[in-house]
Amino acid sequence: MSNTNPPPPPVGEYRLFDRVLGPLTAGSYKIEIEQGFDSEQGSVSKFFDVTGPRWGLEATEVHAVFPPRNEQNATTDCYVPFITLQRRSLPWERLVLLNGETPQDFRSYNQMKYNEDWNDARKYPWVALLVFTEDELTHGGELGIYKGDEGLCFVDSKNSIPGVFSHWSQSKRDGFGIDTSMDEMIVDAVRVDSSILRSIAPRFEELKLLSHARQVNPQDKEQCGSDEDGWFSIVMSNRVLKPNQTYHACLVSLEGRLSENILPTNPAIERKASSAKLQSKHVTSALMANVGLPSFGKKASDKAGKQVAKEAKSPSKVKTFTNLVLLHHWTFNSSQTNGDFQARMENLNVRVESSTRNGINAGDTIPISDVDSQRDTIEPMLLGTDSVPGMTANSYLSTEMHGSDGLSEDVLYRGPLVAFSEQRDIKENPYANSDAALAIISELAIWDISHASAFELGRLLALGNGKFMKAMKSWIANDIRQEQREEVEKKIEEKGFSIPVLNQRLQSIKEESSIRMVRESRLKLSISIPEISKEDLGANLEDNYPHIATEIGGGNNGQS
Amino acid sequence: MAKAEDAPLATTKMEIVDASTTDSFKWRNEILTLEKYFKGNESKSQTMRWLTRLRLLEPIPFQYLVPSEDMLPSETIRYFHIDRNWVDALIDGALSVTLTSTRERQWLLKKMDDGKTRYSSLMEDLDVAENLADEYRNYVTSKSNSTTSSKQTGSKLTGFLFRSSVVRDYPGLEITGYRSENRSEPWEDKNQVSIHRFARLSESIIMVIFNGCPTHIRFQEPAEGIRIGVDGDEDQYELKLKNPDGTLLTNGMKIDVNKRSYGDKSVIDILGLYNSLAAKIESNDLSNSFDKQESALIATQMLQYPYQQDFVPYSQMQDGSTPHPHKDAINWGGDD
């Protein structure tokens, strides 16, 4: 395990990680602290919870989905849907297995070599992204997606549909943190035919292979740092999209559900038909898988094997359904006309300035992908040119200004974003008012109110921001007081006094006991006031302030 | 449109990061922040931080930025220069509200020791502050690209508004500006122009402001949202094998990807794929640095190359003597 937090990768590159694990999985913990000092011993216990999403994801926890939500032309070029989560450790923050369960209990019948990592339950995600066609999720005309107020209960039945955990015993639910007070609580859920679920869901080991963490460089991204530190976790599905389908992508929680045999252990695999022998084996494999029996000679794990055998003994023709907690859901349609990033960028609109092509005229708007660079001339894609109705080539828009006298006149305005570069005129002093920021366009004899409007907008925004007003006022007041103080100190120093020495002396006078006694006597009126001689005071001052001492000395003859 | 197949994109690792070791704010110690720049005068610091936001046009209502809807139709990109005189007038207006007495006005107009008025110093401070405002981006830039980490102060600002469903559906869009005076090899890191502000103004509109005037701009699919998939077709899915840095093996080796027999045969045998890749590592066809990798190995092999959309100067596109590889590039008026 590496405890380092690597710096961002170079721009345009990314790093992939098998997983990002926090120090603890979600749950309740007790910490016991013991401290000893000589013969004294002390201990204290504290409880704390490590929390994380369990029954649903907040919108802010989902960074992006692919294909985009409600996409009508999701690309079908062999891509698989996936969800990008904002938090890098989210898929591994809970344990998918219950207490007492081990990864070995759920292994599928494959011949891979397992190392120690495959035996560590913490390294399996508790979520999976399942992608269903609308047909696969529709039963009796009802779509098996239940969200918001229409969600399913934890335990109780709702509209004849049993709760998500209704088939669990009360003791199992208690151990899982679902007490009886939660029986009626509603959670988003997906309800799917169990056999379809097993046909589509990943195998247990595949859960681990379908989630990874990714670090990217956020330097050239929107909101760099505020909600994007460059770390994400990605959960991908195992299903390639086919054209002309409506799909439902469901991020589901598998926490505690594996013992229900909801994941396949030995799905029938269609291999490349390169030889008759292989084909034959494949057919056998498919047949055996259909009745839930292992097709390889490898020994199945006990628990999974028993479940499979149980299914094989009593094949049920009655449809059974599985309800799963739905953490996030989105839909999209697929088509053969791709609507991916490339297609959308190529469909950005540009205006034709001139063209030698038939049917393309000046002023037409066409997608970038349709531009024929040999025969079309395209207008520069600048903000605010004379291609906009009522706008001049240099971004001015004609508008009306209403004066205080009630009269109005035509004026020109443009915002801070202009089509052409403007030279900055650095002023030594600010505009005193908005009238000072008015400019006249001499060629047209018309007012340009752009900067005057900016001035007024600045006023309005400042007036609406109490914190700014208070802070600026405080800054000015403190500065003015400081300047006044400096002016006085300057004058004192011009007279030959040293401010630090004066301050020091003032402090020492305050601390002298005789002065304090004077004060106290004035307050209490019960203590006699000791006499302070002019000689004493003069002697003290004379050391430091000969100029003042001279004046005090002069007091002896009554001239002070 | 181009696929970035010519450059390494992924560097795979299998380390497991202990998330508890991340200090969320430690990075602040390594850069000059607004807080540090105005340290020692809290009132001034608060004032300047809000004025900096004004400088970056943050609190400005959209109709002041784009006064006519026709200026920014849907599915378009529009480039602009920022009129700094407009922004300076905006700051003047904000300052004027607090100057209610002669003494306060004199305070702002007072000549300082360097002969400049306090107002001039304030505006110069804002020139510096606007470069410091986007702190985390500055930190990341300093770590990953030293050429753009030193910004010009008070320089020309340019940018663009992008209104498209791409903004909504591809969060994390990566946009890089480059300036190449002689237009040769513009897409090099050393030519990058730093981003001054990158903000989403609405669900489908983003604004990017560059510190300087780029000549070339590149849009790239978000690295965290790059498509994942396989090659081949529905008759037989395949996977072209990749090196740890994401580049294709030079011998063009590929493996078959099997699918489940269920229904429309669209469910991939991920475990079988993993076992095939493990066999290729064992036979040294794939780098043994992949050894013991799990989901990172699958992701490396299944990630597709991100799409890029480049915008280059019009004259360059038209100039037959120096044909540009990006045929679909379009003029944007980014030249001075």
Chai-1 contact restraints between the chains, C-beta under 6 A:
chainA,res_idxA,chainB,res_idxB,connection_type,confidence,min_distance_angstrom,max_distance_angstrom,comment,restraint_id
A,M1,B,I16,contact,1.0,0.0,6.0,A-B,restraint_1
A,S2,B,E15,contact,1.0,0.0,6.0,A-B,restraint_2
A,N3,B,D18,contact,1.0,0.0,6.0,A-B,restraint_3
A,N3,B,T21,contact,1.0,0.0,6.0,A-B,restraint_4
A,N5,B,T21,contact,1.0,0.0,6.0,A-B,restraint_5
A,N5,B,T22,contact,1.0,0.0,6.0,A-B,restraint_6
A,P7,B,K143,contact,1.0,0.0,6.0,A-B,restraint_7
A,P8,B,V140,contact,1.0,0.0,6.0,A-B,restraint_8
A,P8,B,K143,contact,1.0,0.0,6.0,A-B,restraint_9
A,P8,B,S144,contact,1.0,0.0,6.0,A-B,restraint_10
A,P10,B,S144,contact,1.0,0.0,6.0,A-B,restraint_11
A,V11,B,S144,contact,1.0,0.0,6.0,A-B,restraint_12
A,V11,B,N145,contact,1.0,0.0,6.0,A-B,restraint_13
A,E13,B,L9,contact,1.0,0.0,6.0,A-B,restraint_14
A,Y14,B,A10,contact,1.0,0.0,6.0,A-B,restraint_15
A,Y14,B,A223,contact,1.0,0.0,6.0,A-B,restraint_16
A,R15,B,T11,contact,1.0,0.0,6.0,A-B,restraint_17
A,R15,B,K13,contact,1.0,0.0,6.0,A-B,restraint_18
A,L16,B,T12,contact,1.0,0.0,6.0,A-B,restraint_19
A,L16,B,A296,contact,1.0,0.0,6.0,A-B,restraint_20
A,L16,B,A299,contact,1.0,0.0,6.0,A-B,restraint_21
A,L16,B,T300,contact,1.0,0.0,6.0,A-B,restraint_22
A,F17,B,K13,contact,1.0,0.0,6.0,A-B,restraint_23
A,F17,B,A296,contact,1.0,0.0,6.0,A-B,restraint_24
A,D18,B,M14,contact,1.0,0.0,6.0,A-B,restraint_25
A,D18,B,E294,contact,1.0,0.0,6.0,A-B,restraint_26
A,D18,B,S295,contact,1.0,0.0,6.0,A-B,restraint_27
A,D18,B,A296,contact,1.0,0.0,6.0,A-B,restraint_28
A,R19,B,I16,contact,1.0,0.0,6.0,A-B,restraint_29
A,V20,B,V17,contact,1.0,0.0,6.0,A-B,restraint_30
A,V20,B,A19,contact,1.0,0.0,6.0,A-B,restraint_31
A,L21,B,I16,contact,1.0,0.0,6.0,A-B,restraint_32
A,G22,B,A19,contact,1.0,0.0,6.0,A-B,restraint_33
A,P23,B,S20,contact,1.0,0.0,6.0,A-B,restraint_34
A,A64,B,P171,contact,1.0,0.0,6.0,A-B,restraint_35
A,A64,B,G225,contact,1.0,0.0,6.0,A-B,restraint_36
A,P68,B,D169,contact,1.0,0.0,6.0,A-B,restraint_37
A,C78,B,G229,contact,1.0,0.0,6.0,A-B,restraint_38
A,C78,B,V230,contact,1.0,0.0,6.0,A-B,restraint_39
A,Y79,B,R227,contact,1.0,0.0,6.0,A-B,restraint_40
A,Y79,B,G229,contact,1.0,0.0,6.0,A-B,restraint_41
A,V80,B,I228,contact,1.0,0.0,6.0,A-B,restraint_42
A,V80,B,G229,contact,1.0,0.0,6.0,A-B,restraint_43
A,F82,B,I228,contact,1.0,0.0,6.0,A-B,restraint_44
A,T84,B,E224,contact,1.0,0.0,6.0,A-B,restraint_45
A,T84,B,G225,contact,1.0,0.0,6.0,A-B,restraint_46
A,S89,B,A19,contact,1.0,0.0,6.0,A-B,restraint_47
A,N110,B,L271,contact,1.0,0.0,6.0,A-B,restraint_48
A,M112,B,N275,contact,1.0,0.0,6.0,A-B,restraint_49
A,S199,B,Y262,contact,1.0,0.0,6.0,A-B,restraint_50
A,I200,B,V267,contact,1.0,0.0,6.0,A-B,restraint_51
A,R203,B,L271,contact,1.0,0.0,6.0,A-B,restraint_52
A,E205,B,L271,contact,1.0,0.0,6.0,A-B,restraint_53
A,E206,B,I270,contact,1.0,0.0,6.0,A-B,restraint_54
A,E206,B,L271,contact,1.0,0.0,6.0,A-B,restraint_55
A,K208,B,E294,contact,1.0,0.0,6.0,A-B,restraint_56
A,L209,B,I270,contact,1.0,0.0,6.0,A-B,restraint_57
A,L209,B,Y274,contact,1.0,0.0,6.0,A-B,restraint_58
A,L209,B,E294,contact,1.0,0.0,6.0,A-B,restraint_59
A,L209,B,S295,contact,1.0,0.0,6.0,A-B,restraint_60
A,L209,B,I298,contact,1.0,0.0,6.0,A-B,restraint_61
A,S211,B,S295,contact,1.0,0.0,6.0,A-B,restraint_62
A,H212,B,S295,contact,1.0,0.0,6.0,A-B,restraint_63
A,H212,B,A296,contact,1.0,0.0,6.0,A-B,restraint_64
A,H212,B,A299,contact,1.0,0.0,6.0,A-B,restraint_65
A,R214,B,E224,contact,1.0,0.0,6.0,A-B,restraint_66
A,V216,B,A223,contact,1.0,0.0,6.0,A-B,restraint_67
A,V216,B,E224,contact,1.0,0.0,6.0,A-B,restraint_68
A,N217,B,S144,contact,1.0,0.0,6.0,A-B,restraint_69
A,P218,B,V140,contact,1.0,0.0,6.0,A-B,restraint_70
A,Q219,B,V140,contact,1.0,0.0,6.0,A-B,restraint_71
A,Q219,B,T141,contact,1.0,0.0,6.0,A-B,restraint_72
A,Q219,B,S144,contact,1.0,0.0,6.0,A-B,restraint_73
A,D220,B,E174,contact,1.0,0.0,6.0,A-B,restraint_74
A,D220,B,I175,contact,1.0,0.0,6.0,A-B,restraint_75
A,D220,B,T176,contact,1.0,0.0,6.0,A-B,restraint_76
A,K221,B,G172,contact,1.0,0.0,6.0,A-B,restraint_77
A,K221,B,E174,contact,1.0,0.0,6.0,A-B,restraint_78
A,E222,B,F198,contact,1.0,0.0,6.0,A-B,restraint_79
A,E222,B,R200,contact,1.0,0.0,6.0,A-B,restraint_80
A,E222,B,I206,contact,1.0,0.0,6.0,A-B,restraint_81
A,C224,B,Y136,contact,1.0,0.0,6.0,A-B,restraint_82
A,C224,B,R137,contact,1.0,0.0,6.0,A-B,restraint_83
A,G225,B,Y136,contact,1.0,0.0,6.0,A-B,restraint_84
A,F232,B,E224,contact,1.0,0.0,6.0,A-B,restraint_85
A,M236,B,I228,contact,1.0,0.0,6.0,A-B,restraint_86
A,N238,B,V267,contact,1.0,0.0,6.0,A-B,restraint_87
A,N238,B,I268,contact,1.0,0.0,6.0,A-B,restraint_88
A,N238,B,I270,contact,1.0,0.0,6.0,A-B,restraint_89
A,R239,B,S266,contact,1.0,0.0,6.0,A-B,restraint_90
A,R239,B,V267,contact,1.0,0.0,6.0,A-B,restraint_91
A,V240,B,S266,contact,1.0,0.0,6.0,A-B,restraint_92
A,K242,B,D264,contact,1.0,0.0,6.0,A-B,restraint_93
A,K242,B,S266,contact,1.0,0.0,6.0,A-B,restraint_94
A,P267,B,R260,contact,1.0,0.0,6.0,A-B,restraint_95
A,A268,B,S261,contact,1.0,0.0,6.0,A-B,restraint_96
A,I269,B,N258,contact,1.0,0.0,6.0,A-B,restraint_97
A,I269,B,R260,contact,1.0,0.0,6.0,A-B,restraint_98
A,I269,B,D269,contact,1.0,0.0,6.0,A-B,restraint_99
A,E270,B,K259,contact,1.0,0.0,6.0,A-B,restraint_100
A,E270,B,S261,contact,1.0,0.0,6.0,A-B,restraint_101
A,R271,B,N258,contact,1.0,0.0,6.0,A-B,restraint_102
A,K272,B,Q236,contact,1.0,0.0,6.0,A-B,restraint_103
A,K272,B,D256,contact,1.0,0.0,6.0,A-B,restraint_104
A,A286,B,S261,contact,1.0,0.0,6.0,A-B,restraint_105
A,F341,B,Y170,contact,1.0,0.0,6.0,A-B,restraint_106
A,F341,B,E221,contact,1.0,0.0,6.0,A-B,restraint_107
A,F341,B,Y307,contact,1.0,0.0,6.0,A-B,restraint_108
A,Q342,B,M1,contact,1.0,0.0,6.0,A-B,restraint_109
A,Q342,B,Y307,contact,1.0,0.0,6.0,A-B,restraint_110
A,R344,B,V166,contact,1.0,0.0,6.0,A-B,restraint_111
A,M345,B,Q309,contact,1.0,0.0,6.0,A-B,restraint_112
A,E346,B,M1,contact,1.0,0.0,6.0,A-B,restraint_113
A,L348,B,E75,contact,1.0,0.0,6.0,A-B,restraint_114
A,N349,B,E75,contact,1.0,0.0,6.0,A-B,restraint_115
A,N349,B,T76,contact,1.0,0.0,6.0,A-B,restraint_116
A,I368,B,I330,contact,1.0,0.0,6.0,A-B,restraint_117
A,S373,B,M317,contact,1.0,0.0,6.0,A-B,restraint_118
A,P380,B,N331,contact,1.0,0.0,6.0,A-B,restraint_119
A,P380,B,G333,contact,1.0,0.0,6.0,A-B,restraint_120
A,M381,B,I77,contact,1.0,0.0,6.0,A-B,restraint_121
A,M381,B,R78,contact,1.0,0.0,6.0,A-B,restraint_122
A,M381,B,Y79,contact,1.0,0.0,6.0,A-B,restraint_123
A,M381,B,W332,contact,1.0,0.0,6.0,A-B,restraint_124
A,L382,B,Y79,contact,1.0,0.0,6.0,A-B,restraint_125
A,L382,B,G333,contact,1.0,0.0,6.0,A-B,restraint_126
A,L383,B,M71,contact,1.0,0.0,6.0,A-B,restraint_127
A,L383,B,R78,contact,1.0,0.0,6.0,A-B,restraint_128
A,L383,B,F80,contact,1.0,0.0,6.0,A-B,restraint_129
A,G384,B,M71,contact,1.0,0.0,6.0,A-B,restraint_130
A,V388,B,S68,contact,1.0,0.0,6.0,A-B,restraint_131
A,V388,B,D70,contact,1.0,0.0,6.0,A-B,restraint_132
A,V388,B,M71,contact,1.0,0.0,6.0,A-B,restraint_133
A,P389,B,D70,contact,1.0,0.0,6.0,A-B,restraint_134
A,L397,B,P67,contact,1.0,0.0,6.0,A-B,restraint_135
A,L397,B,S68,contact,1.0,0.0,6.0,A-B,restraint_136
A,G415,B,Y64,contact,1.0,0.0,6.0,A-B,restraint_137
A,G415,B,L65,contact,1.0,0.0,6.0,A-B,restraint_138
A,G415,B,P67,contact,1.0,0.0,6.0,A-B,restraint_139
A,P416,B,I82,contact,1.0,0.0,6.0,A-B,restraint_140
A,P416,B,D83,contact,1.0,0.0,6.0,A-B,restraint_141
A,P416,B,W86,contact,1.0,0.0,6.0,A-B,restraint_142
A,P416,B,V87,contact,1.0,0.0,6.0,A-B,restraint_143
A,L417,B,L65,contact,1.0,0.0,6.0,A-B,restraint_144
A,L417,B,F80,contact,1.0,0.0,6.0,A-B,restraint_145
A,V418,B,H81,contact,1.0,0.0,6.0,A-B,restraint_146
A,V418,B,D83,contact,1.0,0.0,6.0,A-B,restraint_147
A,S421,B,H81,contact,1.0,0.0,6.0,A-B,restraint_148
A,E422,B,D83,contact,1.0,0.0,6.0,A-B,restraint_149
A,R424,B,R84,contact,1.0,0.0,6.0,A-B,restraint_150
A,D425,B,N85,contact,1.0,0.0,6.0,A-B,restraint_151
A,E428,B,T117,contact,1.0,0.0,6.0,A-B,restraint_152
A,E428,B,S120,contact,1.0,0.0,6.0,A-B,restraint_153
A,N429,B,L109,contact,1.0,0.0,6.0,A-B,restraint_154
A,N429,B,Y119,contact,1.0,0.0,6.0,A-B,restraint_155
A,P430,B,D92,contact,1.0,0.0,6.0,A-B,restraint_156
A,P430,B,L95,contact,1.0,0.0,6.0,A-B,restraint_157
A,P430,B,Y119,contact,1.0,0.0,6.0,A-B,restraint_158
A,Y431,B,D92,contact,1.0,0.0,6.0,A-B,restraint_159
A,A437,B,A89,contact,1.0,0.0,6.0,A-B,restraint_160
A,S450,B,W86,contact,1.0,0.0,6.0,A-B,restraint_161
A,H451,B,W86,contact,1.0,0.0,6.0,A-B,restraint_162
A,H451,B,A89,contact,1.0,0.0,6.0,A-B,restraint_163
A,A454,B,W86,contact,1.0,0.0,6.0,A-B,restraint_164
A,A454,B,A89,contact,1.0,0.0,6.0,A-B,restraint_165
A,A454,B,L90,contact,1.0,0.0,6.0,A-B,restraint_166
A,F455,B,A89,contact,1.0,0.0,6.0,A-B,restraint_167
A,F455,B,D92,contact,1.0,0.0,6.0,A-B,restraint_168
A,F455,B,G93,contact,1.0,0.0,6.0,A-B,restraint_169
A,G458,B,L90,contact,1.0,0.0,6.0,A-B,restraint_170
A,G458,B,G93,contact,1.0,0.0,6.0,A-B,restraint_171
A,G458,B,A94,contact,1.0,0.0,6.0,A-B,restraint_172
A,R459,B,G93,contact,1.0,0.0,6.0,A-B,restraint_173
A,R459,B,V97,contact,1.0,0.0,6.0,A-B,restraint_174
A,L461,B,P59,contact,1.0,0.0,6.0,A-B,restraint_175
A,A462,B,A94,contact,1.0,0.0,6.0,A-B,restraint_176
A,A462,B,V97,contact,1.0,0.0,6.0,A-B,restraint_177
A,L463,B,V97,contact,1.0,0.0,6.0,A-B,restraint_178
A,F468,B,W50,contact,1.0,0.0,6.0,A-B,restraint_179
A,A471,B,S43,contact,1.0,0.0,6.0,A-B,restraint_180
A,A471,B,Q46,contact,1.0,0.0,6.0,A-B,restraint_181
A,A471,B,T47,contact,1.0,0.0,6.0,A-B,restraint_182
A,M472,B,T47,contact,1.0,0.0,6.0,A-B,restraint_183
A,M472,B,T98,contact,1.0,0.0,6.0,A-B,restraint_184
A,K473,B,T98,contact,1.0,0.0,6.0,A-B,restraint_185
A,S474,B,S43,contact,1.0,0.0,6.0,A-B,restraint_186
A,W475,B,S43,contact,1.0,0.0,6.0,A-B,restraint_187
A,W475,B,K44,contact,1.0,0.0,6.0,A-B,restraint_188
A,W475,B,T47,contact,1.0,0.0,6.0,A-B,restraint_189
A,I476,B,E104,contact,1.0,0.0,6.0,A-B,restraint_190
A,I476,B,W107,contact,1.0,0.0,6.0,A-B,restraint_191
A,I480,B,W107,contact,1.0,0.0,6.0,A-B,restraint_192
